[in-house]
Amino acid sequence: MVKEKKHIAVIGLGYVGLPLAVEFNKKYKVTGFDVDVDRVDELINGFDRTNELQKNDLKNLRFTNSKKDIARANIYIVTVPTPVDKNNKPDLSFLESASTLVGSMLVKNNIVIFESTVFPGCTEEVCVPILEEESGLNYNTDFFCGYSPERINPGDKEHTLTKIVKVVSGSNEFALNIVTKLYESIISAGVHKASSIAVAEAAKVIENTQRDVNIALMNELSLIFNKLNIDTSKVLEAASTKWNFIDFRPGLVGGHCIGVDPYYLTYKAIEIGYHPEIILTGRKINDNMGAYIAEKTISKLASIGINPIGAKVGILGLTFKENCPDLRNTKVTDIIDKLNEYQCDLEVSDPWAHSKEVIGHYNIKLTSYDRIQDKDVIILAVSHDAYKNISKRRWRELLKPGGLVVDVKSIYNKSFFDESNVVYWRL
């Protein structure tokens, strides 16, 4: 492996795998593999539905959904999703399928690197046995493994792949040396060598767990301050003047990372006999915020004399975060589901979301923003840039006189609506 020419196969071409394949392709022979035939066809034709990369970025990169096209690779990098099921238990089916696929092609001295977020121990407890069984080879004798957790932030054009320090690990010193040199060749920010694969797995899963718990604290504070009739944003603005105050903000917590990864850690903790309290409590708070926002919308409508039953509601934003087409685990759907219980007349708009994907995943038909008008309430659910400078004239078109604005992410100052016949509420 040290001497022979590297041929890298990247398994999974989503938000993580595609940028990785593009960067490695600048230095090595790379083949990108995905089981999604439509995704592969799009990439071959120079289109990236995630909006992370442009047509020029995809030139000279080989894409396939055929196993035979990656059978001669000597480094396999697995970047498949690791979601949770309806009971918030780790769903390792994609990871297990990828391990089966790679294992069937392994030959001596191959290296398999995993980037998918997992619980500590998963690579060697779940993936390695599959690789051994499928290949008939022995771990750390015939083939080797590495783990380098992904740190991709969808929609972030500043903290891109090469500009974020990469944690790397290997199954032994030989593997660690190769994995380190491999990532050092493309990561300008440098790498951090973890002492073991389990340490690297744990480091990744606590990154998002820490953010989740901090946001949960802000969400709980917002629940308290709303009952006290205190503006949460004003409180945080005042508190953040202290140098060591950490400025997290309340809101919906979705996506494939922050809303999912803590469940991987708590799963493993419970398995070894420890019941985590802070992490699970934080998850409960954050998972309930969509329903809370919907219930608050209903109560505010009733308080200003608008019948919530059948109320005309416009929801601006559906993706899990701003300026990004990623719909995975979006919590805006929790708001929608709860409002549907009140038979509200809903229209949803999002300039970033792909209509076909929205219908396929959530059975929601998007409405063009220009057609949203004359609503009883507008819910600013996602802080897309497109929503940050809506003119007062447009607001008069969006809302009926005396209507309600629910600003989930506090995009606007309350004073913006002072002279208008509008009721404004935010977390």
SEKETI-721253 format. One record per residue (C-alpha): residue number from 1; x, y, z. Coordinates in Angstrom, 2 decimals. Example, Ala and Ser with C-alpha at 12.3 -4.5 7.8 and 13.67 -1.06 7.14 Angstrom:
! residues 2
   resi         x         y         z
      1     12.30     -4.50      7.80
      2     13.67     -1.06      7.14
! end
This chain:
! residues 427
   resi         x         y         z
      1      0.00      0.00      0.00
      2      2.85      2.39      0.76
      3      4.45      1.81     -2.64
      4      1.61      0.99     -4.97
      5     -0.50      3.62     -6.72
      6     -3.60      4.51     -4.78
      7     -7.05      3.93     -6.21
      8     -9.72      5.30     -3.89
      9    -13.37      4.27     -3.98
     10    -15.72      6.60     -2.10
     11    -18.90      4.74     -1.10
     12    -21.81      7.17     -0.77
     13    -21.97     10.45     -2.69
     14    -23.99     12.73     -0.44
     15    -22.96     15.86      1.45
     16    -19.90     14.04      2.85
     17    -18.75     11.68      0.14
     18    -18.96     13.95     -2.89
     19    -16.70     16.78     -1.63
     20    -14.26     14.13     -0.40
     21    -14.17     12.41     -3.79
     22    -13.64     15.74     -5.55
     23    -10.67     16.69     -3.35
     24     -8.99     13.28     -3.50
     25     -9.48     13.19     -7.26
     26     -7.09     16.14     -7.56
     27     -4.24     13.87     -6.41
     28     -5.30     10.25     -6.87
     29     -7.41      7.99     -9.01
     30    -10.89      8.15     -7.51
     31    -14.19      6.45     -8.29
     32    -17.37      7.63     -6.61
     33    -19.97      4.93     -5.93
     34    -23.62      5.31     -4.93
     35    -26.58      2.94     -5.06
     36    -28.88      5.83     -6.07
     37    -28.98      5.53     -9.87
     38    -30.56      8.98    -10.29
     39    -27.86     10.56     -8.14
     40    -25.11      8.94    -10.20
     41    -26.72     10.02    -13.48
     42    -27.03     13.60    -12.20
     43    -23.38     13.70    -11.18
     44    -22.24     12.25    -14.51
     45    -24.13     15.12    -16.14
     46    -22.51     17.67    -13.85
     47    -25.44     18.39    -11.51
     48    -25.15     18.25     -7.71
     49    -28.57     18.42     -6.07
     50    -26.98     19.42     -2.74
     51    -25.72     22.67     -4.30
     52    -22.34     22.11     -2.66
     53    -20.40     21.68     -5.91
     54    -20.60     23.06     -9.42
     55    -20.30     21.37    -12.81
     56    -16.62     22.25    -13.16
     57    -15.87     20.59     -9.81
     58    -17.19     17.29    -11.13
     59    -15.04     17.14    -14.26
     60    -12.77     14.12    -14.67
     61    -14.32     12.32    -11.70
     62    -15.68      8.84    -12.29
     63    -19.14      8.03    -10.93
     64    -20.80      4.62    -10.88
     65    -23.38      2.40     -9.26
     66    -21.65     -0.74    -10.54
     67    -19.63     -2.86     -8.16
     68    -17.19     -3.93    -10.86
     69    -16.02     -0.32    -11.32
     70    -14.63     -0.19     -7.79
     71    -13.45     -3.80     -7.46
     72     -9.83     -2.83     -8.13
     73     -9.66     -0.04     -5.57
     74     -7.16     -0.45     -2.73
     75     -8.59      2.21     -0.41
     76    -12.31      2.26      0.34
     77    -13.86      5.26      2.12
     78    -17.37      4.70      3.46
     79    -19.54      7.82      3.85
     80    -23.06      6.40      4.01
     81    -25.89      7.76      6.23
     82    -26.32      6.56      9.81
     83    -29.84      7.65     10.80
     84    -32.04      6.53     13.66
     85    -35.28      4.57     13.39
     86    -38.73      5.65     14.60
     87    -37.73      4.67     18.15
     88    -34.53      6.72     17.95
     89    -32.36      3.60     17.85
     90    -29.32      3.55     15.53
     91    -30.17      2.36     12.04
     92    -26.98      0.73     10.82
     93    -28.50     -0.84      7.72
     94    -26.68      1.48      5.28
     95    -23.39      0.97      7.09
     96    -23.83     -2.80      7.19
     97    -24.73     -2.91      3.48
     98    -21.68     -0.83      2.60
     99    -19.47     -3.11      4.72
    100    -20.90     -6.14      2.94
    101    -20.24     -4.54     -0.43
    102    -16.66     -3.56      0.40
    103    -15.95     -6.88      2.13
    104    -16.90     -8.79     -1.01
    105    -14.14     -6.97     -2.92
    106    -11.34     -6.79     -0.35
    107     -7.94     -8.21     -1.15
    108     -4.75     -8.29      0.89
    109     -3.37     -4.95      2.12
    110     -6.54     -2.99      1.33
    111     -7.58     -0.25      3.74
    112    -11.18      0.61      4.62
    113    -11.81      4.05      6.14
    114    -15.15      4.88      7.71
    115    -16.43      8.46      7.99
    116    -20.05      7.84      9.00
    117    -20.98      9.00     12.50
    118    -21.41      6.04     14.86
    119    -21.27      5.14     18.54
    120    -17.85      4.40     20.08
    121    -16.78      0.89     19.14
    122    -19.09      0.49     16.13
    123    -16.38      0.24     13.47
    124    -14.61     -2.66     15.12
    125    -17.66     -4.31     16.69
    126    -20.04     -4.12     13.70
    127    -18.21     -3.29     10.48
    128    -14.96     -5.26     10.85
    129    -16.68     -8.64     11.45
    130    -18.70     -8.11      8.26
    131    -15.55     -7.25      6.33
    132    -13.82    -10.38      7.65
    133    -16.77    -12.66      6.90
    134    -17.32    -11.36      3.37
    135    -13.63    -11.29      2.41
    136    -12.29    -14.31      4.26
    137     -9.38    -12.09      5.33
    138     -8.04    -11.34      8.80
    139     -8.27     -7.88     10.36
    140     -4.93     -6.14     10.93
    141     -3.13     -8.98      9.19
    142     -4.60     -9.02      5.69
    143     -6.55     -5.74      5.66
    144     -6.68     -2.62      7.80
    145     -9.17      0.01      8.86
    146     -9.26      3.68      9.70
    147    -11.86      6.04     11.04
    148    -11.93      9.75     10.18
    149    -15.20     11.39     11.25
    150    -16.82     13.75      8.80
    151    -17.14     17.41      9.78
    152    -19.03     18.70      6.77
    153    -21.40     21.59      7.52
    154    -24.02     21.66      4.71
    155    -24.45     25.08      3.15
    156    -21.32     26.50      4.81
    157    -19.07     28.01      2.13
    158    -16.46     29.15      4.66
    159    -15.77     26.01      6.70
    160    -15.29     23.67      3.79
    161    -13.70     20.20      3.81
    162    -10.08     21.25      3.40
    163    -10.31     24.10      5.91
    164    -11.45     21.98      8.88
    165     -8.94     20.01     10.97
    166     -9.49     16.31     10.25
    167     -9.42     13.75     13.04
    168     -7.80     10.52     11.83
    169     -7.27      7.11     13.38
    170     -6.10      3.66     12.34
    171     -6.45      0.05     13.42
    172     -2.68     -0.11     14.02
    173      0.38      2.09     13.47
    174      0.71      0.98      9.85
    175     -2.89      1.94      9.07
    176     -2.67      5.19     11.04
    177      0.41      6.22      9.08
    178     -1.29      5.68      5.72
    179     -4.59      7.29      6.76
    180     -2.72     10.30      8.17
    181     -0.66     10.87      5.04
    182     -3.70     10.37      2.83
    183     -5.76     13.09      4.53
    184     -2.77     15.39      5.05
    185     -2.42     15.48      1.29
    186     -5.78     17.29      0.89
    187     -6.59     18.92      4.25
    188     -4.79     22.27      4.41
    189     -5.99     22.79      8.00
    190     -4.05     19.70      9.08
    191     -5.00     16.50     10.88
    192     -5.25     15.34     14.47
    193     -4.17     11.77     15.14
    194     -6.52     10.09     17.62
    195     -5.05      7.34     19.77
    196     -7.60      4.77     18.59
    197    -10.59      4.30     16.34
    198    -12.91      4.32     19.38
    199    -11.50      7.68     20.51
    200    -12.13      9.17     17.07
    201    -15.68      7.78     17.03
    202    -16.36      9.23     20.48
    203    -14.87     12.62     19.57
    204    -17.24     12.94     16.62
    205    -20.38     11.94     18.45
    206    -19.79     14.37     21.34
    207    -19.23     17.33     18.99
    208    -22.88     17.34     18.02
    209    -24.08     16.14     21.41
    210    -22.50     19.20     23.01
    211    -24.26     21.53     20.54
    212    -27.54     19.70     21.05
    213    -27.41     20.09     24.84
    214    -26.48     23.76     24.59
    215    -29.34     24.51     22.21
    216    -31.70     22.55     24.47
    217    -30.72     24.83     27.35
    218    -31.57     27.88     25.23
    219    -34.87     26.30     24.21
    220    -35.75     25.61     27.84
    221    -34.84     29.17     28.78
    222    -37.09     30.44     26.00
    223    -39.98     28.38     27.39
    224    -39.41     29.94     30.81
    225    -38.98     33.49     29.53
    226    -42.12     33.23     27.38
    227    -44.13     32.39     30.49
    228    -42.52     35.38     32.22
    229    -43.35     37.59     29.20
    230    -39.64     38.35     28.75
    231    -38.05     38.61     25.29
    232    -35.52     35.76     25.09
    233    -33.48     37.48     22.38
    234    -33.08     40.58     24.54
    235    -31.95     38.42     27.47
    236    -29.34     36.66     25.35
    237    -28.20     39.95     23.87
    238    -27.55     41.29     27.37
    239    -25.93     38.09     28.66
    240    -23.59     37.80     25.67
    241    -21.81     41.02     26.67
    242    -19.85     38.88     29.15
    243    -16.66     37.53     27.56
    244    -17.23     33.88     28.50
    245    -20.95     33.60     27.74
    246    -21.55     31.08     24.93
    247    -24.02     32.60     22.49
    248    -26.29     29.72     21.48
    249    -29.83     30.54     20.31
    250    -33.16     28.71     20.66
    251    -34.80     27.06     17.67
    252    -35.61     23.86     15.85
    253    -32.92     21.18     15.92
    254    -33.04     18.93     12.86
    255    -30.67     17.64     10.25
    256    -28.69     14.44     10.03
    257    -26.19     15.34     12.75
    258    -27.24     17.34     15.82
    259    -30.71     15.82     16.02
    260    -29.43     12.26     15.49
    261    -25.90     11.76     16.82
    262    -26.76     12.06     20.54
    263    -29.00      9.01     20.19
    264    -25.99      6.97     19.03
    265    -24.10      7.89     22.18
    266    -27.06      7.28     24.51
    267    -27.72      3.93     22.82
    268    -24.20      2.77     23.61
    269    -24.34      4.22     27.13
    270    -27.53      2.30     27.94
    271    -26.04     -0.85     26.40
    272    -23.16     -0.73     28.90
    273    -25.45     -0.03     31.84
    274    -25.44      3.75     32.18
    275    -28.60      5.81     31.74
    276    -27.67      9.27     30.41
    277    -29.87     12.02     31.81
    278    -28.67     15.39     30.49
    279    -28.31     14.17     26.90
    280    -31.73     12.51     26.74
    281    -33.42     15.42     28.47
    282    -31.88     17.78     25.95
    283    -33.10     15.58     23.12
    284    -36.62     15.55     24.54
    285    -36.72     19.34     24.81
    286    -35.42     19.86     21.28
    287    -37.66     17.20     19.74
    288    -40.72     18.89     21.25
    289    -40.00     22.41     19.99
    290    -41.88     22.03     16.71
    291    -45.08     21.04     18.48
    292    -44.56     23.85     21.02
    293    -44.22     26.48     18.26
    294    -47.38     25.18     16.59
    295    -49.35     25.23     19.87
    296    -48.09     28.75     20.57
    297    -49.21     29.79     17.10
    298    -52.69     28.41     17.78
    299    -52.98     30.15     21.15
    300    -51.74     33.47     19.76
    301    -54.27     33.29     16.92
    302    -57.06     32.66     19.40
    303    -55.88     35.53     21.63
    304    -56.13     38.04     18.76
    305    -59.59     36.86     17.72
    306    -58.69     34.60     14.78
    307    -60.27     31.15     14.75
    308    -57.40     28.63     14.58
    309    -59.64     26.03     12.97
    310    -59.12     26.50      9.27
    311    -56.80     29.47      9.75
    312    -54.79     30.43      6.66
    313    -51.15     29.74      7.44
    314    -48.09     30.49      5.34
    315    -44.89     28.69      6.33
    316    -41.65     30.15      4.96
    317    -38.86     27.60      5.02
    318    -38.82     23.80      5.18
    319    -35.17     22.69      5.06
    320    -33.47     21.85      8.34
    321    -31.19     24.91      8.19
    322    -30.76     28.19      6.36
    323    -29.49     28.58      2.78
    324    -29.24     24.85      2.22
    325    -31.45     22.32      0.35
    326    -30.94     19.60      2.98
    327    -34.32     18.26      4.15
    328    -33.04     15.45      6.35
    329    -34.82     15.28      9.69
    330    -36.26     18.77      9.31
    331    -38.36     19.70     12.33
    332    -40.50     22.17     10.39
    333    -42.63     19.13      9.58
    334    -43.46     18.86     13.30
    335    -45.02     22.32     13.10
    336    -46.93     21.29      9.99
    337    -48.19     18.04     11.53
    338    -49.50     19.79     14.64
    339    -51.21     22.58     12.66
    340    -52.86     19.95     10.48
    341    -54.53     18.64     13.63
    342    -56.30     22.01     13.81
    343    -57.29     21.73     10.13
    344    -55.32     24.83      9.25
    345    -55.17     25.84      5.60
    346    -51.41     25.49      5.02
    347    -49.13     26.69      2.26
    348    -45.41     25.99      2.48
    349    -42.69     27.75      0.51
    350    -38.93     27.28      0.37
    351    -36.56     28.65     -2.30
    352    -33.89     26.04     -1.49
    353    -35.91     22.83     -1.26
    354    -36.42     20.64     -4.34
    355    -40.15     20.13     -5.00
    356    -39.77     16.50     -6.11
    357    -37.82     15.61     -2.98
    358    -40.32     17.39     -0.72
    359    -43.22     15.48     -2.21
    360    -41.32     12.19     -2.11
    361    -40.19     12.47      1.50
    362    -43.00     14.43      3.14
    363    -45.93     14.46      0.70
    364    -45.93     18.26      0.82
    365    -46.53     20.35     -2.27
    366    -44.49     23.55     -2.21
    367    -46.04     26.88     -3.12
    368    -44.10     29.64     -4.86
    369    -43.23     32.47     -2.47
    370    -44.81     34.98     -4.85
    371    -48.16     33.24     -4.40
    372    -48.14     33.40     -0.62
    373    -50.55     36.17      0.39
    374    -53.49     37.17      2.56
    375    -52.66     34.83      5.45
    376    -53.84     34.87      9.04
    377    -50.32     33.95     10.13
    378    -46.88     33.74      8.56
    379    -44.41     31.41     10.25
    380    -40.78     32.23      9.50
    381    -39.53     28.71     10.10
    382    -36.05     28.89      8.53
    383    -33.76     31.92      8.39
    384    -32.99     31.81      4.68
    385    -31.37     35.02      3.44
    386    -34.34     35.46      1.12
    387    -36.56     36.10      4.14
    388    -34.35     38.56      6.00
    389    -35.27     41.73      4.13
    390    -38.93     41.37      3.26
    391    -40.29     44.86      2.69
    392    -43.16     46.27      4.73
    393    -45.14     46.49      1.52
    394    -44.65     42.75      0.92
    395    -45.62     42.03      4.53
    396    -48.92     43.81      3.88
    397    -49.46     41.39      0.98
    398    -48.45     38.34      2.99
    399    -50.75     39.02      5.94
    400    -54.31     40.07      6.51
    401    -54.71     43.22      8.65
    402    -54.22     42.24     12.28
    403    -52.44     39.01     11.30
    404    -49.72     37.19     13.20
    405    -45.99     36.74     12.52
    406    -44.26     33.81     14.21
    407    -40.50     34.31     13.89
    408    -38.87     31.04     14.95
    409    -35.26     32.20     14.49
    410    -35.78     35.84     15.50
    411    -34.88     37.14     12.05
    412    -36.59     40.47     12.67
    413    -36.48     43.00     15.47
    414    -39.83     43.53     17.11
    415    -39.61     47.23     16.29
    416    -39.84     46.42     12.58
    417    -43.56     45.74     13.02
    418    -44.29     48.52     15.56
    419    -46.12     50.77     13.11
    420    -47.96     47.97     11.32
    421    -51.21     46.30     12.24
    422    -49.37     43.03     12.94
    423    -48.90     40.87     16.04
    424    -45.33     39.59     16.35
    425    -44.07     36.63     18.41
    426    -40.71     34.89     18.55
    427    -38.99     32.25     20.65
! end
